[in-house]
Amino acid sequence: MECLLFNCTPNLFDWREDGKTVVHDTHALRTLTKPPPDTNIQTTLRELPLDKLEKLGEMLEELKSDAKQ
């Protein structure tokens, strides 16, 4: 609520309007709004060749093992 009153941004990475509160287009909170992703991951996966899918699988396994550490 304070950020609405003082036209400031909280320590957030992403702000989403809830539809209940009207926020002016020039308000500082608008700078925290992320644009929608450019691509659909399902479409991208369908279009990848098999060798790239295998590499993607390896990369995902590496990320999972890094997250456990």
mmJSON file of the N, C-alpha and C atoms, coordinates in Angstrom:
{"data_MODEL":{"atom_site":{
"group_PDB":["ATOM","ATOM","ATOM","ATOM","ATOM","ATOM","ATOM","ATOM","ATOM","ATOM","ATOM","ATOM","ATOM","ATOM","ATOM","ATOM","ATOM","ATOM","ATOM","ATOM","ATOM","ATOM","ATOM","ATOM","ATOM","ATOM","ATOM","ATOM","ATOM","ATOM","ATOM","ATOM","ATOM","ATOM","ATOM","ATOM","ATOM","ATOM","ATOM","ATOM","ATOM","ATOM","ATOM","ATOM","ATOM","ATOM","ATOM","ATOM","ATOM","ATOM","ATOM","ATOM","ATOM","ATOM","ATOM","ATOM","ATOM","ATOM","ATOM","ATOM","ATOM","ATOM","ATOM","ATOM","ATOM","ATOM","ATOM","ATOM","ATOM","ATOM","ATOM","ATOM","ATOM","ATOM","ATOM","ATOM","ATOM","ATOM","ATOM","ATOM","ATOM","ATOM","ATOM","ATOM","ATOM","ATOM","ATOM","ATOM","ATOM","ATOM","ATOM","ATOM","ATOM","ATOM","ATOM","ATOM","ATOM","ATOM","ATOM","ATOM","ATOM","ATOM","ATOM","ATOM","ATOM","ATOM","ATOM","ATOM","ATOM","ATOM","ATOM","ATOM","ATOM","ATOM","ATOM","ATOM","ATOM","ATOM","ATOM","ATOM","ATOM","ATOM","ATOM","ATOM","ATOM","ATOM","ATOM","ATOM","ATOM","ATOM","ATOM","ATOM","ATOM","ATOM","ATOM","ATOM","ATOM","ATOM","ATOM","ATOM","ATOM","ATOM","ATOM","ATOM","ATOM","ATOM","ATOM","ATOM","ATOM","ATOM","ATOM","ATOM","ATOM","ATOM","ATOM","ATOM","ATOM","ATOM","ATOM","ATOM","ATOM","ATOM","ATOM","ATOM","ATOM","ATOM","ATOM","ATOM","ATOM","ATOM","ATOM","ATOM","ATOM","ATOM","ATOM","ATOM","ATOM","ATOM","ATOM","ATOM","ATOM","ATOM","ATOM","ATOM","ATOM","ATOM","ATOM","ATOM","ATOM","ATOM","ATOM","ATOM","ATOM","ATOM","ATOM","ATOM","ATOM","ATOM","ATOM","ATOM","ATOM","ATOM","ATOM","ATOM","ATOM","ATOM","ATOM"],
"id":[1,2,3,4,5,6,7,8,9,10,11,12,13,14,15,16,17,18,19,20,21,22,23,24,25,26,27,28,29,30,31,32,33,34,35,36,37,38,39,40,41,42,43,44,45,46,47,48,49,50,51,52,53,54,55,56,57,58,59,60,61,62,63,64,65,66,67,68,69,70,71,72,73,74,75,76,77,78,79,80,81,82,83,84,85,86,87,88,89,90,91,92,93,94,95,96,97,98,99,100,101,102,103,104,105,106,107,108,109,110,111,112,113,114,115,116,117,118,119,120,121,122,123,124,125,126,127,128,129,130,131,132,133,134,135,136,137,138,139,140,141,142,143,144,145,146,147,148,149,150,151,152,153,154,155,156,157,158,159,160,161,162,163,164,165,166,167,168,169,170,171,172,173,174,175,176,177,178,179,180,181,182,183,184,185,186,187,188,189,190,191,192,193,194,195,196,197,198,199,200,201,202,203,204,205,206,207],
"type_symbol":["N","C","C","N","C","C","N","C","C","N","C","C","N","C","C","N","C","C","N","C","C","N","C","C","N","C","C","N","C","C","N","C","C","N","C","C","N","C","C","N","C","C","N","C","C","N","C","C","N","C","C","N","C","C","N","C","C","N","C","C","N","C","C","N","C","C","N","C","C","N","C","C","N","C","C","N","C","C","N","C","C","N","C","C","N","C","C","N","C","C","N","C","C","N","C","C","N","C","C","N","C","C","N","C","C","N","C","C","N","C","C","N","C","C","N","C","C","N","C","C","N","C","C","N","C","C","N","C","C","N","C","C","N","C","C","N","C","C","N","C","C","N","C","C","N","C","C","N","C","C","N","C","C","N","C","C","N","C","C","N","C","C","N","C","C","N","C","C","N","C","C","N","C","C","N","C","C","N","C","C","N","C","C","N","C","C","N","C","C","N","C","C","N","C","C","N","C","C","N","C","C","N","C","C","N","C","C"],
"label_atom_id":["N","CA","C","N","CA","C","N","CA","C","N","CA","C","N","CA","C","N","CA","C","N","CA","C","N","CA","C","N","CA","C","N","CA","C","N","CA","C","N","CA","C","N","CA","C","N","CA","C","N","CA","C","N","CA","C","N","CA","C","N","CA","C","N","CA","C","N","CA","C","N","CA","C","N","CA","C","N","CA","C","N","CA","C","N","CA","C","N","CA","C","N","CA","C","N","CA","C","N","CA","C","N","CA","C","N","CA","C","N","CA","C","N","CA","C","N","CA","C","N","CA","C","N","CA","C","N","CA","C","N","CA","C","N","CA","C","N","CA","C","N","CA","C","N","CA","C","N","CA","C","N","CA","C","N","CA","C","N","CA","C","N","CA","C","N","CA","C","N","CA","C","N","CA","C","N","CA","C","N","CA","C","N","CA","C","N","CA","C","N","CA","C","N","CA","C","N","CA","C","N","CA","C","N","CA","C","N","CA","C","N","CA","C","N","CA","C","N","CA","C","N","CA","C","N","CA","C","N","CA","C","N","CA","C","N","CA","C","N","CA","C"],
"label_alt_id":[null,null,null,null,null,null,null,null,null,null,null,null,null,null,null,null,null,null,null,null,null,null,null,null,null,null,null,null,null,null,null,null,null,null,null,null,null,null,null,null,null,null,null,null,null,null,null,null,null,null,null,null,null,null,null,null,null,null,null,null,null,null,null,null,null,null,null,null,null,null,null,null,null,null,null,null,null,null,null,null,null,null,null,null,null,null,null,null,null,null,null,null,null,null,null,null,null,null,null,null,null,null,null,null,null,null,null,null,null,null,null,null,null,null,null,null,null,null,null,null,null,null,null,null,null,null,null,null,null,null,null,null,null,null,null,null,null,null,null,null,null,null,null,null,null,null,null,null,null,null,null,null,null,null,null,null,null,null,null,null,null,null,null,null,null,null,null,null,null,null,null,null,null,null,null,null,null,null,null,null,null,null,null,null,null,null,null,null,null,null,null,null,null,null,null,null,null,null,null,null,null,null,null,null,null,null,null],
"label_comp_id":["MET","MET","MET","GLU","GLU","GLU","CYS","CYS","CYS","LEU","LEU","LEU","LEU","LEU","LEU","PHE","PHE","PHE","ASN","ASN","ASN","CYS","CYS","CYS","THR","THR","THR","PRO","PRO","PRO","ASN","ASN","ASN","LEU","LEU","LEU","PHE","PHE","PHE","ASP","ASP","ASP","TRP","TRP","TRP","ARG","ARG","ARG","GLU","GLU","GLU","ASP","ASP","ASP","GLY","GLY","GLY","LYS","LYS","LYS","THR","THR","THR","VAL","VAL","VAL","VAL","VAL","VAL","HIS","HIS","HIS","ASP","ASP","ASP","THR","THR","THR","HIS","HIS","HIS","ALA","ALA","ALA","LEU","LEU","LEU","ARG","ARG","ARG","THR","THR","THR","LEU","LEU","LEU","THR","THR","THR","LYS","LYS","LYS","PRO","PRO","PRO","PRO","PRO","PRO","PRO","PRO","PRO","ASP","ASP","ASP","THR","THR","THR","ASN","ASN","ASN","ILE","ILE","ILE","GLN","GLN","GLN","THR","THR","THR","THR","THR","THR","LEU","LEU","LEU","ARG","ARG","ARG","GLU","GLU","GLU","LEU","LEU","LEU","PRO","PRO","PRO","LEU","LEU","LEU","ASP","ASP","ASP","LYS","LYS","LYS","LEU","LEU","LEU","GLU","GLU","GLU","LYS","LYS","LYS","LEU","LEU","LEU","GLY","GLY","GLY","GLU","GLU","GLU","MET","MET","MET","LEU","LEU","LEU","GLU","GLU","GLU","GLU","GLU","GLU","LEU","LEU","LEU","LYS","LYS","LYS","SER","SER","SER","ASP","ASP","ASP","ALA","ALA","ALA","LYS","LYS","LYS","GLN","GLN","GLN"],
"label_asym_id":["A","A","A","A","A","A","A","A","A","A","A","A","A","A","A","A","A","A","A","A","A","A","A","A","A","A","A","A","A","A","A","A","A","A","A","A","A","A","A","A","A","A","A","A","A","A","A","A","A","A","A","A","A","A","A","A","A","A","A","A","A","A","A","A","A","A","A","A","A","A","A","A","A","A","A","A","A","A","A","A","A","A","A","A","A","A","A","A","A","A","A","A","A","A","A","A","A","A","A","A","A","A","A","A","A","A","A","A","A","A","A","A","A","A","A","A","A","A","A","A","A","A","A","A","A","A","A","A","A","A","A","A","A","A","A","A","A","A","A","A","A","A","A","A","A","A","A","A","A","A","A","A","A","A","A","A","A","A","A","A","A","A","A","A","A","A","A","A","A","A","A","A","A","A","A","A","A","A","A","A","A","A","A","A","A","A","A","A","A","A","A","A","A","A","A","A","A","A","A","A","A","A","A","A","A","A","A"],
"label_entity_id":["1","1","1","1","1","1","1","1","1","1","1","1","1","1","1","1","1","1","1","1","1","1","1","1","1","1","1","1","1","1","1","1","1","1","1","1","1","1","1","1","1","1","1","1","1","1","1","1","1","1","1","1","1","1","1","1","1","1","1","1","1","1","1","1","1","1","1","1","1","1","1","1","1","1","1","1","1","1","1","1","1","1","1","1","1","1","1","1","1","1","1","1","1","1","1","1","1","1","1","1","1","1","1","1","1","1","1","1","1","1","1","1","1","1","1","1","1","1","1","1","1","1","1","1","1","1","1","1","1","1","1","1","1","1","1","1","1","1","1","1","1","1","1","1","1","1","1","1","1","1","1","1","1","1","1","1","1","1","1","1","1","1","1","1","1","1","1","1","1","1","1","1","1","1","1","1","1","1","1","1","1","1","1","1","1","1","1","1","1","1","1","1","1","1","1","1","1","1","1","1","1","1","1","1","1","1","1"],
"label_seq_id":[1,1,1,2,2,2,3,3,3,4,4,4,5,5,5,6,6,6,7,7,7,8,8,8,9,9,9,10,10,10,11,11,11,12,12,12,13,13,13,14,14,14,15,15,15,16,16,16,17,17,17,18,18,18,19,19,19,20,20,20,21,21,21,22,22,22,23,23,23,24,24,24,25,25,25,26,26,26,27,27,27,28,28,28,29,29,29,30,30,30,31,31,31,32,32,32,33,33,33,34,34,34,35,35,35,36,36,36,37,37,37,38,38,38,39,39,39,40,40,40,41,41,41,42,42,42,43,43,43,44,44,44,45,45,45,46,46,46,47,47,47,48,48,48,49,49,49,50,50,50,51,51,51,52,52,52,53,53,53,54,54,54,55,55,55,56,56,56,57,57,57,58,58,58,59,59,59,60,60,60,61,61,61,62,62,62,63,63,63,64,64,64,65,65,65,66,66,66,67,67,67,68,68,68,69,69,69],
"pdbx_PDB_ins_code":[null,null,null,null,null,null,null,null,null,null,null,null,null,null,null,null,null,null,null,null,null,null,null,null,null,null,null,null,null,null,null,null,null,null,null,null,null,null,null,null,null,null,null,null,null,null,null,null,null,null,null,null,null,null,null,null,null,null,null,null,null,null,null,null,null,null,null,null,null,null,null,null,null,null,null,null,null,null,null,null,null,null,null,null,null,null,null,null,null,null,null,null,null,null,null,null,null,null,null,null,null,null,null,null,null,null,null,null,null,null,null,null,null,null,null,null,null,null,null,null,null,null,null,null,null,null,null,null,null,null,null,null,null,null,null,null,null,null,null,null,null,null,null,null,null,null,null,null,null,null,null,null,null,null,null,null,null,null,null,null,null,null,null,null,null,null,null,null,null,null,null,null,null,null,null,null,null,null,null,null,null,null,null,null,null,null,null,null,null,null,null,null,null,null,null,null,null,null,null,null,null,null,null,null,null,null,null],
"Cartn_x":[0.817,0.0,0.859,1.966,2.823,3.384,3.697,4.271,3.271,2.006,0.996,0.937,1.005,0.906,2.137,3.321,4.562,5.199,4.521,5.025,6.445,6.626,7.936,7.812,8.957,8.955,9.48,8.806,9.306,10.463,11.053,12.15,11.57,11.062,10.452,11.096,10.941,11.421,10.309,9.089,7.958,6.724,5.991,4.738,3.626,2.521,1.361,0.148,-0.515,-1.722,-2.814,-3.523,-4.53,-5.917,-6.099,-7.398,-8.305,-7.954,-8.759,-8.279,-6.992,-6.393,-6.0,-6.383,-6.026,-4.665,-3.734,-2.388,-2.135,-1.772,-1.552,-0.407,-0.468,0.536,1.947,2.082,3.408,3.913,3.156,3.559,4.816,5.661,6.93,6.731,5.619,5.378,5.318,4.935,4.851,6.211,7.297,8.632,8.958,8.204,8.449,7.614,6.822,5.973,6.782,6.785,7.498,6.61,7.2,6.41,6.151,5.111,4.862,5.988,6.242,7.326,7.047,8.115,7.991,7.591,8.009,7.779,7.017,6.396,5.715,6.691,7.02,8.033,7.623,6.346,5.898,6.151,5.871,6.118,7.608,8.402,9.85,10.382,9.908,10.363,9.969,8.789,8.344,9.208,9.731,10.501,11.987,12.459,13.875,14.211,15.37,15.809,16.23,16.269,16.532,17.845,18.915,20.198,20.147,19.358,19.218,18.391,17.409,16.609,17.468,18.368,19.276,20.182,20.688,21.548,20.749,19.503,18.645,18.427,18.209,18.054,19.281,20.459,21.707,21.819,21.459,21.517,20.554,19.364,18.39,18.874,19.482,20.026,21.109,21.95,23.006,22.411,21.381,20.724,20.096,19.488,18.885,19.962,21.088,22.144,22.756,22.851,23.354,22.413,21.104,20.115,20.137,20.565,20.607,21.8,22.788,24.005,23.83],
"Cartn_y":[-1.198,0.0,1.26,1.236,2.425,2.778,1.749,2.021,2.72,2.435,3.133,4.609,4.861,6.235,7.072,6.457,7.212,7.074,6.386,6.194,5.633,4.539,3.91,2.442,1.773,0.352,-0.412,-1.482,-2.307,-3.167,-3.926,-4.807,-6.091,-5.99,-7.118,-7.29,-8.473,-8.706,-8.531,-8.767,-8.736,-8.255,-7.35,-6.854,-7.125,-7.612,-7.883,-7.164,-6.464,-5.742,-6.756,-6.539,-7.51,-7.205,-6.107,-5.77,-5.026,-4.998,-4.296,-2.869,-2.645,-1.34,-0.698,0.536,1.261,1.905,1.582,2.141,2.866,4.126,4.957,4.388,4.594,4.064,4.565,5.733,6.286,5.953,5.164,4.817,3.95,4.109,3.379,1.862,1.385,-0.061,-0.669,0.118,-0.384,-0.832,-0.315,-0.723,-2.146,-2.702,-4.064,-5.112,-4.703,-5.636,-6.323,-7.667,-8.428,-8.624,-8.535,-8.826,-10.329,-10.731,-12.165,-12.825,-14.104,-14.765,-14.766,-14.689,-14.609,-15.934,-17.032,-18.319,-19.261,-20.221,-21.283,-22.45,-22.9,-23.936,-25.251,-25.564,-26.805,-26.777,-25.656,-25.518,-25.608,-24.954,-24.983,-26.403,-27.157,-28.532,-29.409,-29.221,-30.008,-29.743,-28.54,-28.165,-28.506,-28.883,-29.2,-30.552,-30.652,-31.957,-32.855,-34.157,-35.142,-34.896,-34.555,-34.337,-33.15,-32.143,-30.986,-31.355,-32.211,-32.657,-33.448,-34.269,-35.023,-34.066,-33.06,-32.074,-31.315,-30.98,-30.296,-31.167,-32.455,-33.378,-33.387,-33.392,-33.345,-32.046,-30.95,-29.654,-29.608,-30.165,-30.187,-31.046,-32.181,-33.028,-32.296,-31.542,-30.77,-29.697,-29.037,-28.013,-28.632,-29.79,-30.464,-30.833,-31.343,-31.725,-30.501,-29.385,-28.148,-27.613,-27.792,-27.284,-28.068,-29.324,-30.163,-29.836,-29.161,-28.859,-27.68],
"Cartn_z":[0.0,0.0,0.0,0.756,0.825,-0.542,-1.342,-2.662,-3.568,-3.383,-4.172,-3.785,-2.5,-2.01,-2.325,-2.198,-2.345,-3.727,-4.65,-6.006,-5.986,-5.257,-5.164,-5.557,-5.602,-5.898,-4.69,-4.311,-3.208,-3.699,-2.826,-3.184,-3.783,-5.002,-5.704,-7.069,-7.63,-8.984,-10.0,-9.588,-10.508,-9.762,-10.364,-9.783,-10.768,-10.261,-11.109,-10.542,-11.4,-11.003,-10.68,-9.576,-9.153,-9.705,-10.386,-10.955,-9.992,-8.72,-7.713,-7.508,-7.706,-7.465,-8.784,-8.986,-10.201,-9.999,-10.896,-10.837,-12.156,-12.068,-13.256,-14.094,-15.395,-16.316,-16.034,-15.413,-15.135,-13.732,-12.978,-11.607,-11.635,-10.623,-10.544,-10.506,-9.968,-9.934,-11.333,-12.31,-13.685,-14.219,-13.658,-14.106,-13.679,-12.746,-12.262,-12.988,-13.949,-14.673,-15.764,-15.742,-16.758,-17.977,-19.147,-20.35,-20.438,-21.139,-21.286,-22.078,-21.843,-22.585,-24.088,-24.871,-26.325,-26.967,-26.368,-27.006,-26.091,-26.723,-26.011,-25.917,-24.721,-24.549,-25.204,-25.208,-25.841,-27.345,-27.976,-29.408,-29.694,-28.881,-29.061,-28.946,-27.944,-27.766,-28.957,-29.493,-30.648,-31.874,-31.987,-33.168,-33.074,-31.88,-31.716,-32.336,-33.016,-33.51,-32.349,-32.602,-31.553,-30.816,-31.544,-30.877,-29.921,-30.28,-29.391,-28.161,-28.335,-27.185,-26.206,-26.733,-25.866,-25.091,-25.776,-25.102,-24.04,-24.36,-23.396,-22.159,-22.369,-21.245,-20.35,-20.957,-20.189,-19.395,-20.028,-19.352,-18.165,-18.34,-17.253,-16.093,-16.4,-15.33,-14.567,-15.288,-14.642,-13.729,-14.195,-13.377,-12.131,-12.282,-11.127,-10.101,-10.563,-9.628,-8.961,-9.693,-9.102,-8.035,-8.253,-7.306,-5.993,-6.042,-4.84,-3.952,-4.51,-3.739,-2.84],
"occupancy":[1.0,1.0,1.0,1.0,1.0,1.0,1.0,1.0,1.0,1.0,1.0,1.0,1.0,1.0,1.0,1.0,1.0,1.0,1.0,1.0,1.0,1.0,1.0,1.0,1.0,1.0,1.0,1.0,1.0,1.0,1.0,1.0,1.0,1.0,1.0,1.0,1.0,1.0,1.0,1.0,1.0,1.0,1.0,1.0,1.0,1.0,1.0,1.0,1.0,1.0,1.0,1.0,1.0,1.0,1.0,1.0,1.0,1.0,1.0,1.0,1.0,1.0,1.0,1.0,1.0,1.0,1.0,1.0,1.0,1.0,1.0,1.0,1.0,1.0,1.0,1.0,1.0,1.0,1.0,1.0,1.0,1.0,1.0,1.0,1.0,1.0,1.0,1.0,1.0,1.0,1.0,1.0,1.0,1.0,1.0,1.0,1.0,1.0,1.0,1.0,1.0,1.0,1.0,1.0,1.0,1.0,1.0,1.0,1.0,1.0,1.0,1.0,1.0,1.0,1.0,1.0,1.0,1.0,1.0,1.0,1.0,1.0,1.0,1.0,1.0,1.0,1.0,1.0,1.0,1.0,1.0,1.0,1.0,1.0,1.0,1.0,1.0,1.0,1.0,1.0,1.0,1.0,1.0,1.0,1.0,1.0,1.0,1.0,1.0,1.0,1.0,1.0,1.0,1.0,1.0,1.0,1.0,1.0,1.0,1.0,1.0,1.0,1.0,1.0,1.0,1.0,1.0,1.0,1.0,1.0,1.0,1.0,1.0,1.0,1.0,1.0,1.0,1.0,1.0,1.0,1.0,1.0,1.0,1.0,1.0,1.0,1.0,1.0,1.0,1.0,1.0,1.0,1.0,1.0,1.0,1.0,1.0,1.0,1.0,1.0,1.0,1.0,1.0,1.0,1.0,1.0,1.0],
"B_iso_or_equiv":[0.0,0.0,0.0,0.0,0.0,0.0,0.0,0.0,0.0,0.0,0.0,0.0,0.0,0.0,0.0,0.0,0.0,0.0,0.0,0.0,0.0,0.0,0.0,0.0,0.0,0.0,0.0,0.0,0.0,0.0,0.0,0.0,0.0,0.0,0.0,0.0,0.0,0.0,0.0,0.0,0.0,0.0,0.0,0.0,0.0,0.0,0.0,0.0,0.0,0.0,0.0,0.0,0.0,0.0,0.0,0.0,0.0,0.0,0.0,0.0,0.0,0.0,0.0,0.0,0.0,0.0,0.0,0.0,0.0,0.0,0.0,0.0,0.0,0.0,0.0,0.0,0.0,0.0,0.0,0.0,0.0,0.0,0.0,0.0,0.0,0.0,0.0,0.0,0.0,0.0,0.0,0.0,0.0,0.0,0.0,0.0,0.0,0.0,0.0,0.0,0.0,0.0,0.0,0.0,0.0,0.0,0.0,0.0,0.0,0.0,0.0,0.0,0.0,0.0,0.0,0.0,0.0,0.0,0.0,0.0,0.0,0.0,0.0,0.0,0.0,0.0,0.0,0.0,0.0,0.0,0.0,0.0,0.0,0.0,0.0,0.0,0.0,0.0,0.0,0.0,0.0,0.0,0.0,0.0,0.0,0.0,0.0,0.0,0.0,0.0,0.0,0.0,0.0,0.0,0.0,0.0,0.0,0.0,0.0,0.0,0.0,0.0,0.0,0.0,0.0,0.0,0.0,0.0,0.0,0.0,0.0,0.0,0.0,0.0,0.0,0.0,0.0,0.0,0.0,0.0,0.0,0.0,0.0,0.0,0.0,0.0,0.0,0.0,0.0,0.0,0.0,0.0,0.0,0.0,0.0,0.0,0.0,0.0,0.0,0.0,0.0,0.0,0.0,0.0,0.0,0.0,0.0],
"pdbx_formal_charge":[null,null,null,null,null,null,null,null,null,null,null,null,null,null,null,null,null,null,null,null,null,null,null,null,null,null,null,null,null,null,null,null,null,null,null,null,null,null,null,null,null,null,null,null,null,null,null,null,null,null,null,null,null,null,null,null,null,null,null,null,null,null,null,null,null,null,null,null,null,null,null,null,null,null,null,null,null,null,null,null,null,null,null,null,null,null,null,null,null,null,null,null,null,null,null,null,null,null,null,null,null,null,null,null,null,null,null,null,null,null,null,null,null,null,null,null,null,null,null,null,null,null,null,null,null,null,null,null,null,null,null,null,null,null,null,null,null,null,null,null,null,null,null,null,null,null,null,null,null,null,null,null,null,null,null,null,null,null,null,null,null,null,null,null,null,null,null,null,null,null,null,null,null,null,null,null,null,null,null,null,null,null,null,null,null,null,null,null,null,null,null,null,null,null,null,null,null,null,null,null,null,null,null,null,null,null,null],
"auth_seq_id":[1,1,1,2,2,2,3,3,3,4,4,4,5,5,5,6,6,6,7,7,7,8,8,8,9,9,9,10,10,10,11,11,11,12,12,12,13,13,13,14,14,14,15,15,15,16,16,16,17,17,17,18,18,18,19,19,19,20,20,20,21,21,21,22,22,22,23,23,23,24,24,24,25,25,25,26,26,26,27,27,27,28,28,28,29,29,29,30,30,30,31,31,31,32,32,32,33,33,33,34,34,34,35,35,35,36,36,36,37,37,37,38,38,38,39,39,39,40,40,40,41,41,41,42,42,42,43,43,43,44,44,44,45,45,45,46,46,46,47,47,47,48,48,48,49,49,49,50,50,50,51,51,51,52,52,52,53,53,53,54,54,54,55,55,55,56,56,56,57,57,57,58,58,58,59,59,59,60,60,60,61,61,61,62,62,62,63,63,63,64,64,64,65,65,65,66,66,66,67,67,67,68,68,68,69,69,69],
"auth_comp_id":["MET","MET","MET","GLU","GLU","GLU","CYS","CYS","CYS","LEU","LEU","LEU","LEU","LEU","LEU","PHE","PHE","PHE","ASN","ASN","ASN","CYS","CYS","CYS","THR","THR","THR","PRO","PRO","PRO","ASN","ASN","ASN","LEU","LEU","LEU","PHE","PHE","PHE","ASP","ASP","ASP","TRP","TRP","TRP","ARG","ARG","ARG","GLU","GLU","GLU","ASP","ASP","ASP","GLY","GLY","GLY","LYS","LYS","LYS","THR","THR","THR","VAL","VAL","VAL","VAL","VAL","VAL","HIS","HIS","HIS","ASP","ASP","ASP","THR","THR","THR","HIS","HIS","HIS","ALA","ALA","ALA","LEU","LEU","LEU","ARG","ARG","ARG","THR","THR","THR","LEU","LEU","LEU","THR","THR","THR","LYS","LYS","LYS","PRO","PRO","PRO","PRO","PRO","PRO","PRO","PRO","PRO","ASP","ASP","ASP","THR","THR","THR","ASN","ASN","ASN","ILE","ILE","ILE","GLN","GLN","GLN","THR","THR","THR","THR","THR","THR","LEU","LEU","LEU","ARG","ARG","ARG","GLU","GLU","GLU","LEU","LEU","LEU","PRO","PRO","PRO","LEU","LEU","LEU","ASP","ASP","ASP","LYS","LYS","LYS","LEU","LEU","LEU","GLU","GLU","GLU","LYS","LYS","LYS","LEU","LEU","LEU","GLY","GLY","GLY","GLU","GLU","GLU","MET","MET","MET","LEU","LEU","LEU","GLU","GLU","GLU","GLU","GLU","GLU","LEU","LEU","LEU","LYS","LYS","LYS","SER","SER","SER","ASP","ASP","ASP","ALA","ALA","ALA","LYS","LYS","LYS","GLN","GLN","GLN"],
"auth_asym_id":["A","A","A","A","A","A","A","A","A","A","A","A","A","A","A","A","A","A","A","A","A","A","A","A","A","A","A","A","A","A","A","A","A","A","A","A","A","A","A","A","A","A","A","A","A","A","A","A","A","A","A","A","A","A","A","A","A","A","A","A","A","A","A","A","A","A","A","A","A","A","A","A","A","A","A","A","A","A","A","A","A","A","A","A","A","A","A","A","A","A","A","A","A","A","A","A","A","A","A","A","A","A","A","A","A","A","A","A","A","A","A","A","A","A","A","A","A","A","A","A","A","A","A","A","A","A","A","A","A","A","A","A","A","A","A","A","A","A","A","A","A","A","A","A","A","A","A","A","A","A","A","A","A","A","A","A","A","A","A","A","A","A","A","A","A","A","A","A","A","A","A","A","A","A","A","A","A","A","A","A","A","A","A","A","A","A","A","A","A","A","A","A","A","A","A","A","A","A","A","A","A","A","A","A","A","A","A"],
"auth_atom_id":["N","CA","C","N","CA","C","N","CA","C","N","CA","C","N","CA","C","N","CA","C","N","CA","C","N","CA","C","N","CA","C","N","CA","C","N","CA","C","N","CA","C","N","CA","C","N","CA","C","N","CA","C","N","CA","C","N","CA","C","N","CA","C","N","CA","C","N","CA","C","N","CA","C","N","CA","C","N","CA","C","N","CA","C","N","CA","C","N","CA","C","N","CA","C","N","CA","C","N","CA","C","N","CA","C","N","CA","C","N","CA","C","N","CA","C","N","CA","C","N","CA","C","N","CA","C","N","CA","C","N","CA","C","N","CA","C","N","CA","C","N","CA","C","N","CA","C","N","CA","C","N","CA","C","N","CA","C","N","CA","C","N","CA","C","N","CA","C","N","CA","C","N","CA","C","N","CA","C","N","CA","C","N","CA","C","N","CA","C","N","CA","C","N","CA","C","N","CA","C","N","CA","C","N","CA","C","N","CA","C","N","CA","C","N","CA","C","N","CA","C","N","CA","C","N","CA","C","N","CA","C","N","CA","C","N","CA","C","N","CA","C"],
"pdbx_PDB_model_num":[1,1,1,1,1,1,1,1,1,1,1,1,1,1,1,1,1,1,1,1,1,1,1,1,1,1,1,1,1,1,1,1,1,1,1,1,1,1,1,1,1,1,1,1,1,1,1,1,1,1,1,1,1,1,1,1,1,1,1,1,1,1,1,1,1,1,1,1,1,1,1,1,1,1,1,1,1,1,1,1,1,1,1,1,1,1,1,1,1,1,1,1,1,1,1,1,1,1,1,1,1,1,1,1,1,1,1,1,1,1,1,1,1,1,1,1,1,1,1,1,1,1,1,1,1,1,1,1,1,1,1,1,1,1,1,1,1,1,1,1,1,1,1,1,1,1,1,1,1,1,1,1,1,1,1,1,1,1,1,1,1,1,1,1,1,1,1,1,1,1,1,1,1,1,1,1,1,1,1,1,1,1,1,1,1,1,1,1,1,1,1,1,1,1,1,1,1,1,1,1,1,1,1,1,1,1,1]
}}}
